[in-house]
Amino acid sequence: MDPAVIGARLASSAVAPLVKKLFVQEGPGAGLVDRPVRISSLVSFRGEKSTLEINDLHKLAAELVARATQHAGPGERPCPADEDEVVAMHLATTLHALGDLDMDDVQAVGLGHRALANRLIETALAQGSKGYLSQAGAVLYQRLLDTACLHILHFFTQRSTFVARTLVEQSSQLTELITKIDILIERLPSQSAQDAAFERRYADYTVKKHGTLTIVGIDLSHSEATWPLDAAYLSLEAVSQDEHTHGLDGAPLTTLPADRALSGHERVLLRGVAGSGKTTLVQWLAVSAARQEPPRGLEQLIGRVPFVLPLRTIARQDGLPSPARFLASVHCPLDGAQPAGWADRVLTAGRGLLLIDGIDEIPERDRERTRAWLADLLLAYPGNLWLVTSRPSAVADDWLAAQEFSEFALSPMSRDDMAAFIDRWHDAARRTCRTDDERTALDAYQAALHTAVRTKQDLSRLATNPLMCGLICALHRARRGYLPPGRKALYDAALSMLLTRRDTERHVYASGDIQLEEEPQIQLLQRLAYYLIRNGEAELDRDRAERIVAEALPSVPTAQALGDAPAILRHLLLRSGLLREPSVGTVEFVHRTFQDYLGAKAAVEAWDVGLLVSHADDTQWEDVFRMSVAHARPRERVELLTKLLERGSAQGTARLHLLAMACLEHAADLDPQVRDEVKRRADAIIPPRGSSAARDLANVGPLVLPLLPGPDGLSDTEAEGCVITASIVGTDAAIPYLRQFSTHPSLPVRAQLAASWQRFDTIRYFTEVISRLAPDDLYFVAESVEHLRMLQDTGPRPMLLLRGDFREADLFTALDRSPLTHLRLDDNVTLSDLRCLRPLIRLRVLTLTRCPHVEDLAPLAGLPLTTLDLASGRNGTFFDNLERLTTLDHLRMNAVDRQVPPPGYFLPQLSRLTLVSHTRDPSLDWVVASFPGLRHLRIEAQKTDAHPVDLAPLRALGHLETVTLRGIHAVDDDALPGVTVQAQPLPQRRVGVPAEPAEH
């Protein structure tokens, strides 16, 4: 964003009316023209039709100067008061040069506002304009001129006669820039010069601190490599865990790019497995806010000040920090430079972006005080943005519900995500290649890895998060295209690469240098890892780490060649690639995955079987237990799994039985009786009975696929559960299993199959599953133009669900117009103009879900629409020109906070209405006037504590037959004599199930 324009601190409401006076008004009947218009013919102070005298121009310039100085903060007046008049004179003289420019409006817009300002200065100087300004006066003059030119160009693009065929993008950018400036000025209070200067310095530090990503193994001469966040960042998807939206066709779980989780939410709890990208997302949000250049859809970041607060660091201190100590608690070197009370002023103004990373990385005993700390901050500083991250099961589902946090979960990397990550990793790696031969070899590795991830089940499952995908890329390159099979073998190979191979192969050590072999390094590292696991910590003091190393040295004598314990720890920090020092005096593993793997090895060697089993239901110990089974010998595995099953039975929980089943993939050599017993316990869980149980079962991974039964003999609910589990597992090995269900008669089963396309190889899944689905009553789901074209080319398919940002041009050209009768558009933040749907001459049912920029329904007039669903938490409440949809019989819409529709919201022919109430106290007073012919009304309450609804206002509806209440009760069930009033539970959320307008 242009700092000069922001610096003027003038919102569009203050500038636009003044700029408009510089130009003549359009006469009646003005319309599109076929050629540009000269600027000299537009100004209002030249020619026969002039309406502005030169003195008036000076007054306008003086008014701009006055408004700029009025909006300045205390102590930051832009120039001395006695220079205001001189600045205004120079500004008026420069703006007067508009009448002498030898260019038209299209050329000016093409230049941009900064270049136009420079051209005006050059023209004024050429005419002999002279004068002298102080440095402060010159800065104010330039800022005001830049601001005026921005609004002048915007004014040109908004005129009805503007020829914009080649400048649509520039016009859109001008509008977006002005909008962002207005948001920033509104959000950014008047500041002291000291605060403003520090914020600029802190923003620069934040960009440098968090503007790089660490990719393990990218350069074999270093344990880590850093790459620009902009080039390496990959946005994954997040799934809403708490949005209750029920459409005519049933609403799906909300899925959106993870970096948009804060869009529309002030408080978000984001869950994700280890290595899923939570910390990377925190970095990206911090840098985006610091740069003040958020992407479209994240305007909430404009004017925000990011505070990155990793809990593993701040929770280890005596007390959790107050805002004044935020910077000190994370060892920010700028702490001493911040003005007194600065953080309090930022948060009081509601400008903070608080990024609290790693609830799971602090001991359970500290989580309650952390929640209390959060609650106090939220009470003291409302209106800020909050993102808290955690592993999935570290805290309960409603852990921050009382604080009104929305919950999202990071999805595993899709196949497309894996492919994109592999490409970006190799693009970054090419920067390290010194010769053409190295680059050629890397090209071959890249192609081979793409093939391996697509075809090898174990590999594709391991590469479902950025950490493991990056590790696989590094191993594949280091081993010249060879990868070991299985998770344990992969970790062993990774450790070998990180601990010894990279330094050896790059000739890091000179002749005579002391080299520590792999095994003694592992022995020392696993002692550190096991200490952290046993104590529930994510990092430890360096002094404590040195004592642990010292205690281990008698058992690892070869390590003593490097010196004493501090020297050995220093070597591990510098060379192992597994440890790092996040701040002075603290030590941690580069990722929890390595800590768990090494700690499990130590637990098995110490044979702490009781400790392992007793902690197996602790989320921080789950991976430790699985890796313990992998490290154990056959007899040890028997004892581990037998005791785990016994504890699971004693507790009456399926979770430990699922963990035992998950361990089988790490137990190639295991007593058959124990293996059979584990599988027998799984029979109580398989087939899954319900979607929640199906998702829990999918966490076991590909091992579950051979255990899932075929469709024969299953109930519809069991069949749907099996399909959900297999589709979430998401490997190509699941495709033959899912293919068996493609002809299943149950609509929810086929709908789940249709909605799972994006998780698999596009062509293979389409060929084996999608193409076999019967189209009867089924919404086919497309999440890309490629999906859509494949569906349209092999149709007809009269019902489509398009999810994501399909452009209006794509909808206009790719949709098959003749057979389409049902269309649903989900999560489309780019769609605003519905004219692209006009050719759908047979469209009867239209659903718009989370399409926030659609406001006008006029383009739908003339279509044979009978059912329209506009109820979504991110849609508007009322839409323009609804009354023009004269064929509409069934409408589904939001009802929010007793809002009353505008005049003209009148559909006398409407017989069915569904109100999705987002308020605790819904009102029906307006329904009679808007829909006098109503026969069937359904009310679906989204608030669990909604008050009973008063049905008495509906007595005036002479044709009313039924009222259905879902999730809400009536004040008086007998308020409507002769009308059937019935209560029902809210429907289950589904994807791809058709509308049922007759259901009441």
N, C-alpha and C positions, 0 to 999 in steps of 0.2 A: 504494500500500500504506500502511496506517495507521501513521505513524511512532510513535504512542504505544504501539501493541501491540508493534511491533518493539523499542521501547526497553526493554521489560521483559526482553527476552532470555530468555524462558521458552518452551521447545519444548512441543509438545502432550503429549509423553510425561511432562513434569514437571507440567503443569497439569491435564490431563484426569482422572487418578485422584483428585485432590483435589476437583475440581468434582463428580465423580460422587457423592462422599460427602454432598453437600448435599441429595440427593434420594433418595426411597424407591425401592427396587428393584421392577421389574415382577414381578408374580406369575406363576406358571405359567398358560399358556393365554391370556396377553395377546395381543390381536389388534387389528385396525383398528377404530376407533370412528367414529361418524358426526358427532361434535361435538367441539370443542376441550375441553381440560382446564384447570381453574383452577390457576394456579401455586401458590397456597397449599395445595392438596391434594397437591402433589408434593414439597414440602420435607420433609426428614427430621428437622427439629427442632421440628415442630409436630404437634399432634393425638395421637390415642391410639396410633398406630403409630410414634411418633417413635423414631429410633434414634441420634440425635445430640443430645447435651446442649450447652448454651450454652458450657460450658468447652471442649468438643470443637471448636466452631466457632472459638473463639479460637485453639486449637492449629493448626487448618487455616490460618487467616489468618497466624499466625506462621510456619508452614512456607513459605507463599508468599513472605513477606518474606525469609526466610532463603535460599531458593533464588535469588531475584532478586539479592541482594547477593553470593552465592557466584559467580554467573555474570558479575558486573561485571568489567570489565577493570582493569588496574593504573592507579591514579590516577583512576578514574571511579566510586568507590563512590557509589551514588545519594543517600545521606543519612548524616548522622553516626550512628555505631553506637549512641549512647545514645538515638536516636530510633526505632530499629527497633520497640520494644515499643509505642510510641504509634501508629505507622503500622498495626501489626497490630490494635490495638484499634479504630481507626477503620474498618479494612477489615472486621473481624468485625461491627461494629455495622451497617455499610451492607449487608452480605450478609444479615444477619438480617432486613432489611426485605423480602426476597423473600417472606416469609410474609404480608406486609401489602399486597402489590400487588393492586390491583383489576383484574386482567387475566388472560387465559389464555395458553397457550403459543403459539398461532397469532398472537395480537396482539403478543406479545413478539418473535417472529421478524420480524414485519412492521416493527417499530420499528427493528431493527438494534442492534448491540451498544453503540454510543456513546449512542444515545438511551435504551437500557435503563439504562446506568450513570447517566445524569443523572436518570432517574426514581427510581432507588434512593436517590441522594443527597437528592433532594427529599423522599422518604418518610421517610428517617432524620432529616432536619432537622425535619420536621413533628412527629416524635415526641419532640423535645427533645434530640436528640443534638448535643453541642457539644464543642468542643476546638480546640486551636490547633496548627498544624504550621508548621515552617519552610518556606521556598520549596522546598528540595530534598525535604523530606518530603512536601509536597503533590504534587509532580510524581510521586514514587514511588507514592504512594497512588492517584493518578489512573491511572497506567499499569497498576498491578496490577488495579485495578477494571475497566478496559477489557479487559484480557486475560481476566479471569475471566468477564466478560459475554459475550465472544466464544465462549468454550468452553461457557458455559451454554446459549446459543442453539443451538450445534452439538449439544449433548447432547439438547435438545428434539427436533431434527429427526431424530435417530437412534433415538428411541424407536419401538417398533412401533405405539404407539397415536397417533402424531402425525398429525393431519389436514393433509395438505400439498397438497391439490388446487390451491390458489391460490398456493402459496409454493414451488413447485419451483425457480424461478430463485434465490430468496433462499437456499434450502437449499444449492444447488449453489455459490453464491458464498461461503457460509460455509466449505464444505469446501475450496474452491479457495484462499481466503485463509489458512486454517490450514496447508494444504500449502505454500504459498509462504513463510509465516513460518518453518516448520520447515526448509525448504531454505535460507533466508537465514541462520538462526541456525547451522545446521550448517556453511555455507560461510564465514560471517563470523567470523573468530577474535576473541577478546577483544582490544579495541584500547585504546590510550591515548586519553584525552580529546582530545589534540592531533591524533592521526591521524584520529579520527572527525570532529572539527570541520573539518579540512582537506578530507576527502572530501566532506562536505556542500557546502563552498564550491566545490570543483572540479566536483562534479556540476552545481551551478547554472550554473557557467561553461560547461560542456559543452553543456547544454541551450540556452543562449542563443547560443553560438558556432555550433552545428551544427543548431539547430532551425528554420532557414529554408532554403528552396530559391530558387535564382536562375532566373527564367524570362525568357529574352531577349525584349525587345520588348513586355512586357506594358503598360508605360506609356510612351507616346511622348514624354514629357518627360524620361525617364531612360534611360540605356543599359542598365540592369538593374533588375529589380524583385524583391523578396524576398517570399515568402509562407510562412505557417506550414507546417512539414513535415507536420504531421498532416493538413492539408487538401489539400496538393498531392501527397503521396507516392503513387506508384502501384507496387504490387508486381508485378514481372514474373516470368516463369518461368525456372528454371534446370534444365539437363539434366545429370545425372551422366555423367561421362566415364570412370568406372573401376569402377562397381559391376557385378559379374558374377553376375547372377541368372538362372537358367534354369528356368523352370517347365514343368509338364506341357504347357502350351500355349506355352511359350517366353516369356521375360520381356522387356518393353520396356526401353529406356533409361529410367532413373528421371527423372521430371519432377515438380517441386515448386515452390511459390513461392520466389523467390530469397531472401527473408528467412528461410526455414526451412532454408537450406543448412547452417547451424551446428547444426541440431537433430540430435543423434545423432553429430555429428562435432566433434572438438576442433580439427582443422586442415583448413582449406579453401583451395584455390587456385581463385579465381573468374576465369574469362576472359570478356571481352565486348568487342565492337567499340567504337570511339570513339562516345561519346554514348549508350551503351546503358544507363547508369544505375548503373555500378559505384560511383562516388563518392557518389551519392545513397544507395545502399544502405549504404555505410559510415557516412554521417551518421545514417541511420535507426537502425542498430544501436547507434551511440554514444549517441544520445538515449534510446533504449529502455532501455539499461543504466543510464544516468545517472539516469533517472526511477524505476528499479526497478519498472516497470510493463510487463513484457514480455507480448506476446500469448500466447494459448494455443499450446503447442507449442514455445515458446522459454523454458521455465523455466531453461534453462542460463544465461540472462543474469542471473538473480537473484543479487545479491551481487557482481556483477562490476564492475570499475573499467575504463572504456574509455580506451584510448590511441590517438588517431588520428595516424598517422605517414605523411604523404605523402612518398613517396620522392624526388619531384622537389625537395623542400625539404631533407630530411635528408641525401641522398646528395651534395649539393653542398658539404657541410662537410668539414673535414679528415679526420674519422673518423666512422663510423656510431656512434650514441649508445649508451651503456650506459643501463640503466633510470634511473639517477639523473639523466641528461641528457635523458630523453624530452621533458619539458615545455620545456626550454630549446631543444631542437633544432627545435621547431615554433613558437618565439617565443611561448609561452604566458606571459602576464603574471603568472601565479601561481607561476612557477618558484621565485622567491626565497622564497615563503611555505611551500613544502612542508617538512614535518619531515624532518630528516636520516634517510636510510635508508627513507623511506616507500615509494617505488616498489619497492625490494627486498623489503620485508615483504609488499606486495600480491602480487607475483609468486611469492614463496616459498610463500605460502598458496594458490596456484593460483586467484587471484581476478581475474586480468587478462583483459581482452578487447582483444587487440592487432590493430588494423585497419591493415594496411600496404598503402597504396594506390599503384598505378602502377608495377609492375615495368617496363612498356614505356616509361615516361617518363624512364628513366635510360639513359645510353649503354650499349651492349653490354659495353664494357670494365669497367663498374662492377657488372655483374650477378653475376659470380662472387664478388666480395667481399661483395656483399649476401647471397648464399646462405650463405656462410661465417658471416656475422654472424647470420643467422637460425638456422643450425645450432647455433651456440654458445649463443644465447639459449634454444633449445629444450632443450639439455642441462642448462643451469643452472637453468631454471625450468619443469619439467614440470607438466602439469595445467591450464595456462591455455588459453583459446580464442584461435585465430589465424585471421584472414582476410587473405589476400594477393590482390590484384587485378592483372590484366594484360590487355593486348590478346591476342587468340587465339593468334597465332603468334610472339609476342615471345620466348617460351622454349619449350623442348622439352616434349613431353607428359609426360615423367617427371622434369621439372626438380626437383621437390620430393618425388619418390617415396621417396627414401631417408629423408626426414624424416616419412614416413607421412601426407602430405597427401592428402585426397580432392579430386578435381577436379570442378568444375562449370563449365558455360558458360551465360551468359545468352542466352536465346532472343530472337529479334526480337519486337517488339510484334505481337501478334495483332490481328485486326480489332477484337475487343472491347476490347483494350488501347488501340488508337488512338481508338476512340469514347469510352472513359472519359477518356482524356487530353484530348481536345478539349473534352469537357464540363467537366472540372475547370479547364482553362485559361480558358474563357469565364466560368465562375463566378467565378474570381479576377479576371478583367478587369472584370466588372460593378462591382467595388468602386471602380474608377477612373471610372466614368460619373458625370457631373454632372447629366444631364437624362434625362427619360423617353425623349426622341427617341434619345439615344445608346444607351440600353438596348434600345430596339426595334430599332435598326439592328444591334446586336450579336447579338440573337436571330436575325435574318435571316442574318448572317454565319455563325453557328454551324450553322444548318440547311444552308446552302449548302456549307460545308466538309465536313460529313458526307457529302453527296451526292458531292462531288468526290473525296474519298478512296476512296469505294466504287467509283467508275466510271472514274477515270483511273489507268491502270496506272503511269505514271512517278511520279505523286504518291504513290500508295499504297506504292510501293517505297521512296521517299525517306523516308517517315514511319515507318520501322520502328524508330526509336529515339527516346527522349525529347527529345534535342537537336534533331533535325531536325523532329520533330512540333511542338515549341514554336516553332521558327523559322517553320514554315509557318503556324501560327496567327497569329503576329505579323505576318507579311507579308500574309496574307489580310485581316487587320483594317486594316493600314496602307494597303493598296491598295483598300480598300472592296469586297472580294469578288472581286478579280482576282488570279490567280497566273500567273507565267511558266512555260512548259513547259521540261522538261529540267533536269538538275542544274546545269550551268554557268549557265544563265539564272537559276535560282533563287538561286545564290550571288551572282551579280552584283546581282540585285534586293535580296538581303539586305544586301550591302555598301552599296548605295545608301541603303537605309533607315537602316542603323546610322550611316553616315558623314555624311549630309547631310539626308535628307528629314525625319527625325523632329524635328530641331532647327528646321528651317525651318518645317515645318507647325505647330509649337507656338509659333512666334514667340519662340524662346529668345533670339535676338540682337536687341538694340536697334539703332536707327539709328546708324550710325557704327561699330559693332562690326566687328572684323576677322573674316571668315569664311574658313576654309580649304576650298577646293573638294575634290571627291571624288578626282580624279586625283592631286594631290600627296600626299594622305593615303595613297592606295594605294601610291604609289611608296616612301614612307618605311616603311610597314608591311611591304611585301614584302621590303625590305632586312633588316629585323629577323627576319622569318620565315625567310628563306633562310639567315641566319647560324645560327639555331637548328638548322635541318635539317642543314646541312653539318657542324655540330659535334656532332650527336647529343644536343642539349640540349632540355629542356622549358622552362627559364627562364634568364634571364641577369641579371647584375648591372646595376643602374641606370647605373653609370658606363660600362659597356661599351655599353649601349643609347644613351646620350647620344653616345658617340664614333661609333657607326654612323650616327646621325642627322646629326651634324656632317659626317662624310665625304660624306654624300649631298646636303647643302645646295647645293653649287655646281651640281648637276644639277637641283635643284628650287628655283629662286629664289623662286617665289611663297610658299613656306613661310616665308621669312625675315621676312615681314611680322609674324609672331607673335613674333619675337625670336630668341634664341640656341637652341642645341640643347636645353638643359634646359627652356626654356619650351615648345618645340615638343613634346618628349616628354611634358611635363606636360599639354599640350592633348590629345594622343592618349590619354593615360590617362583623362582626365576626360570627353572628348566622343566618342571613336570608338566605344565599346562593344565594341571588339575586344581591348583590352589591359587588364590589371589588375595590381595590385601585391599579391601574396599575403602578402608580409611586407616590412618596411622594407628598402629597398635592392635589391629584386628585381622583375623585370618578366616577365610571361608573357602568352600569348594566352588569351582566355577559354575557348577549346577548340581542341584539336589540329586539328580539321577546317578552321578558318579559317587556321591556320598553314600547313597543307599546301597549301591552295588558293592562298594568296598567294605562298608559297615556290615553287610550281610556275610561277607567272607570272614570277617573277624568274629562274628557271632557263631558261625559254624565251627571255626577252629577252637573257640572257647567252649563250644557245645552248650551254649545258653539256651537250650531248647525251651525251658519253662518261660524264660523271658520273651522269646520269640512268639510263643503261642499266646501268652497272656496279653501281648500287645497287638495281636493280629487284627483286631477290630478297630485299632487306632489308624486313622487315615495316613498318618506319617510313617506307619510301620508296614503298610500293605506291600509296597515294593520291596521292602527289606525282607519280608517273609518269602515272597516269590523268588527273589534272588538267593535266599538261603537254601531253598529246595534245589535250585540250579547248582549251587556250590557243593551241596551235600553228597555223600556217597550213598549207594542204594539202601543200606540198612538205616542210615540216618534219615533218609527220605521217608521210610516207613514210619519211623517214630514221629517225625514232624507232622505228617499228614494224618496219622491216626489220632494224635492228640488234638489236632485242629478240628477234626470231625467230632470228637467227643465234646469239645468245648462248644461247637456249633449246636449240637443236640441239646446240651445242658441249657444253653441260652434260648433255644427255640427260634433261632434266627437263620435265615437262608444265606445271609451275607458270607459267613465263614465257609459254608458249603460251596458257594460260588467261588470263593477264593481258592479252596482246595481244587476245584475243577480248573481254575485258571493256572494253577501250579503244574498241572499235568504236562503242559507243553514244555516245561523245563525238566521233566523227569522221564527221559527216554528209557532209563533202566529203573524199573519199579516193580515191586512184588505185584503179580496179577490180581491177587485177592484185594489188595489195597486199592488198586486202580478200579476194580469192579465196584468196590464199596463207594468210592467217590462218585462214580457214575450213577450208582443206585440212588444216592442222595440227590443227585441232579434230576432224577426222574420226577421228584416232587416239584421241581421248578420248571421242567420242560414237559410239554409245551407251555410257554408263558400265557398267563390268563389275565389279559389287560395290557394296555399300552405302557403303563409305568413299569410293570414287571418285565415287559419285552425290552425296554431300554436298559434296565438294570442288567439283564442277561447279555445284552450286546457288549457290555463293558468287558466281558470275559474274552472277547476277541474271536479270531477265526476258528479257535478250537471248538466253539459251540456249533459250527456249521454241520459237521457230521452227526451231531447229536439231535438236530432238529428233525422232527418227523415230516413226511410228505403230507399232501393235502387230504389223502383218503382217511376217513374216520375222524377228522377234526371238526369241531364245531366252528361256526363262522368266527366267533370271538377268538378261538385258539388259532385258527388259520391267519387271522389278521395279526395276532401277536407274533407268530413265527415269521411272517413277512416283514414286520417292523424290525425284529431282531436281525434278520439276515441283511436287510437293506442298510441298517446302521453299521453293521460290520464293514460293509462297503468294499470288499475286495472282489476282484473278478471271479474268484472261486465261488462267490455267492450267486452269480448269474445263473448257472445251471439249476441251482435249487429254486430260485425265484421263478424261473421259467415254468416250473411245474404248476404254479398258481395263476398263470396268465389267463387261463380259461375258467377260473373259479367263478361261480355264480354270484358270490357276495360282492356288492358294490364297494364297501369299505376296503376289502382286500385288493380289488383292482385299482381303487383310488390310491392306496399306498404304493402300489407298483408304479403307477403313473407319476407320482410325486417324487420318486427316488431316482429318477433318470440322472440327475446331475452328479450323483455319487459314483457313477461308473463310466467306463469307456463309452463315448457317445454312440458310435456306430454299432458296437457289439450289443449293447443293452437294447438299442432300438430294434436290432434285427431279431434278438432272441426273446425279448419281453414286450416292448411297446407295440410292435407291429402285430402281436398276437392278441392284444386286448380288444375285447368287443366294445364298440363305441356306445352301446346303449346306456344312456343316463350317466355317462362318465365324462368328467372334465379331464382332458389331456393337458399335462403341464409342460410348458416350455419356459426355459430360463435363459435362452439365447436365441438370436436370429437363426442360428444353425438348427436348433431344435425345431423352431417354428417352421422353417422351410421343409425339413424332413417330414413333419406331420402333414403339412399342406400338400406336399408332392405325392403322398401315399394315402390321401383321404378317400372319401369325405369324412370329416370329423366335425360334427355340428357344435361341439362344446369344447371351448378352450379356456385354459387358465394361463395367463402370461405373467410371470413373476420377474420383477426387476425393471430397469430403466430402458424399456423399449422406446425408441424415438418415434415421433409422430410420423416421420417418413417411412420407417420400418412397418408401422401398423398400416399405413395407407397402401404400401406396395406388396407386403408379404401375406396379408390376410386373404384367404379365399372367400370371396364375397357371397357366392350363391348358397353354400350349405350352412353357413354359420348362423346358429340361432341363439346360442348362449355364450357369453364372453365375460371373463373375469380378469381384471387388471389389478395386480398386487404390487405394492412397494415401488411405485413408479414416481420418483420425485422430479422427473424431467417433464412429465406430461402436463400440459396446461390447456391445450386447445383440442376439443373433441371433434373438430371437423374431419379428422382422419377416419372417423367411424361412419361418416355419412354413406359410403358405398355399401354398407352392410344392410342390404334391403330386406333381409329376413330376420334381423336380430330382434328377438323377443325378450331376452333376459340379459341385463347388464349389471355387473357388480364392480364397484370401485372401492378398493381396500387400500388405505394408506397411500392415496394420491393427493397430497396436500395442496397442489397448485391448481387443481381443477375447481373452477368456481361457476362457470357458465354452462347451462344445459341446453341452450338454444340450438346448437348444432345437431342435437338428437331429435328435434322436431321433424316429423315426417317419417321417422322409423316406426315400425310396428311394435314398439316396446310395450309389453304388458307388465313386466316386473323390473323394478329398479332398486338396487341395494346400494345405499350410500352410507351405511352405518359402519364407521371405523373410527378408532380413537384419534387418528391423525387427519381425518377429513374434517371439513367444515360442518356446521350444523344445518345451515340453510344455503340453498344454491339459487343462482339467478335463473329465471325463466322456466322454473318447474311447471308453471301453469300451461306452458305450450305443449306439454307431453299429453295430448288429449286421449291417447289410446291406453294410458297407464291404468292398470287394475290393481297392482300390488306395489306398495312402496315400503322400503325399510330404511329408517333414518335415525339419526342421533337425537336424543333429548337431553339438554344440558342446562342445569341451573335455572330452570323456569324460563328459559328464553322463549320469546314469542316470535312466530314467523313474521316477515315483513308483509306489507300490503301486497295483494296480488298472489299470495301463496294459497291458491284455490284450485282444487281438483274435485269438482262435484261428482265425476264418474268413478272415483277411486272406491273400490269395495273392500280392499284388504290393506291394513296398515300394521307394520311392526315398528314399535318404538324401542330403541335400545337406550335405556336410561343410564346416564352417568352421574346422576345426582341422588342424594339420599331422600329428597322430598319431591318426587315427580308430580307435575301438574298436568291436567288434561283439559283445562279451561279453553284452550285455543283449538282443540281438535274439531269441535263441532262446526266452527266457522270455516275452517280450511277444507274439511272433508265431509260435507253434509250427507253424502250417499253411502257412508261407511257401513259395511255389513259385518266385518270381522276385524277385531283388534287384538293384537298380541303385544304384551309389554315384557321386555327382558331386562332385568335389573343387573347392572354390572357392579353395584355396591352391595357388599354382603350385609351391611347394616342399614339398607334402605327402609324408610318408613312406609307403612301401609298406604296404598294409593286410594284416593277418593274417587269412586266411579260415578258419583252423583251427576257431575256435569255432562255425562254421556246420555242422560235421559232424553235430551233433545234430538238424539239421532233416531229417527223413526224407523230406519231399516236395519238397525243393529241386531245381529243374531247371536254372536259369540264374543266372549272376551277371555283370552288365555293369559294367565299370569305365570311368568317364569322367573323364579328367584325373588318373588315379591308377593305380598298378600294384599287383599282389599280391606279397606276400613269396614265395609259392610258388604258381604257377599250377596245380600238381597237388595242392594240398592237399585238394581235394574230388573224390574219385573218383566218376565217373558224372555229375558236374555240368559243364555247359558254362560255361566262364569266358572272356569275351571283353573286349577293350579297345576303346574308341571315343573319338574326340575329343569335346570338349564341343560341344553344339549351338549353332548361330547363334541370337542373340537375335531374336525376332520378336514382333510384336503381332498378336493375333487368330487365331493358328493353334491348332487344337483340340488337346485332350489326346490322347495316344497311349499309353494304358496297356498296350497289347499289345506295344509296342516294347521288346525286350530284347536 
